Amino acid sequence: MSDEHRRAATVIRELHGPARLSDSREASPWTRKGRQAVKVWLAHKLAIPILGELPDGVVVEIADDPAALPSDPAGVEFWVPTFLDQPSLRGLVHDLPDLRVLQLPSVGTDGWIDEVPAGVTLCHGGGVHDAATAEWVLGAILAQLRGFPGFLRDQDAGTWAHRPSKGLAGRRIVLLGSGAIGSAVARRLAPFDVDLIKVARTARPSEGVRGVADVLSLLPSADVVILLVPLTEQTRGLVDRRFLAAMPDGALLVNAARGPVVDTEALVDELSSGRLSAALDVTDPEPLPPGHPLWEQPNTLITPHVAARTEDMAARVYQLAAKQLHRFLAGEPLLNQVVR
């Protein structure tokens, strides 16, 4: 077991303690509405202690490799795929004839929403990654404004070099995306005395939220622009040359949404000129290949899509999965259902 898995397992034990579970080796016969035992596919064995006690006949199997399925797909009704490498798994939904619930560990549903057959309930991981992603956003903003990447390069070179940096207090921030994660970011920014402008798809004047139709008029006064929108046909390429040109010299773009929300070629041109800086947890393409010009921009902080990936991520994901599985088995409405 890796150190990461060991830490996650420790978190799970602390949160939930020991639990009993029927698995594929010890399941007893159980039928529901005349059907054979229900199969549940989960992405990692770390999930098992967190599920709690399930009815006899519920068969839980670990399915983390689409090239080596744990058993016959027939009877699989509830599936939680892996958080990483989801694109390689999406076609599998067509090979699960009895699938009734697909619970994603991610908030984003792009790539899945058009794959999931009719009759399968698709649920997103809303609420699971709010705090971790918001922490990444705040950390990335502070790191870039205070020039930490440059000081780290100086440290690697053994250079003691004084230079001024920007502060966060008093900055105007445009937060594009006012869902749960956006709200978590807003709460964390509040103590820093910033001028925060929240933007959503539709304006909500009573809540002080502007509509996305106003965003171009807001950009010229923005010191920092944060992207937290879902990837849809409306948001794909939203941050294009016109959008970036509207941002003032010295502004910071922070993308914790999805890579294709930003026109990569346009962003590279702006970064190459030195006019803007960026903090990117997501890119297009992703993974970012060696030699890509984004790697070469000294005013850019890049992390490999890890904003939500803290050591207790598995515990958070399977807390939600356990709640959803128990609701499913009891015939209760599921949380976070995606309307298609």
C-alpha angles and dihedrals in degrees: 000000000000122000089251092053092044091054092048092049090052091052091050093051092049094050099043111014122209118341136184120232137175110232133182092277099050105028116133122216112280132165132196119195089345095307131122123260116306117249122214120195118203129179100234141017088238085080095064100079092047098056096074124207115339130190118274111269097036104127114207117195133175112240109177099137121059089196092060111035114196094231146336107320090225111111097023104137104159124042134178109186126202122284093229128050093022095154091069090055102047097089090056092078089075090058095055104082096180099042112137104163130035109188111192119208089211130073093224117078098185111132093024103059094072094041102052111096123235111272094038116107110225116205127184129215097249114164094020099092104027099108097040094048092046090052090052091051093051092044093049092050093050093045093052098041093047092044098239095154090057092048089049090055088050089051091052089051094044091241124150103204127165118211134150123252137192125266127222099223113100095012120138111235126192109204109198106197122042103194126115095298092045089053090050090052091048092053092052093048094051097085091053095070095237129158100242122194114189120206128190136171089265125031117248104191094179089060096041093249120142124212123250089245087072097051098098090055091051098050100074091067097040120114092183130022117196121197117207101147125128118250108257135144087268095052100038106111091001091139097062134149092286092051093048093044089056091059113092125246111281096022122143124228115204117192117191093145118074130314098239091059084080128058097235096200091052091048093050090053092053094045092047090056090055091233096117137025129211144201111202129185090167131040142180110260100034127224087037105234124230112271095027110145092237089070090059098057110106092197093058131091113202127187122180101249094288103130092115097034107102122147092264095051093107091055091051094048095049094044086064093040091052092050091049094047093052090048090050094050090048093049093243125144114274126235126241096021114180115228110223 
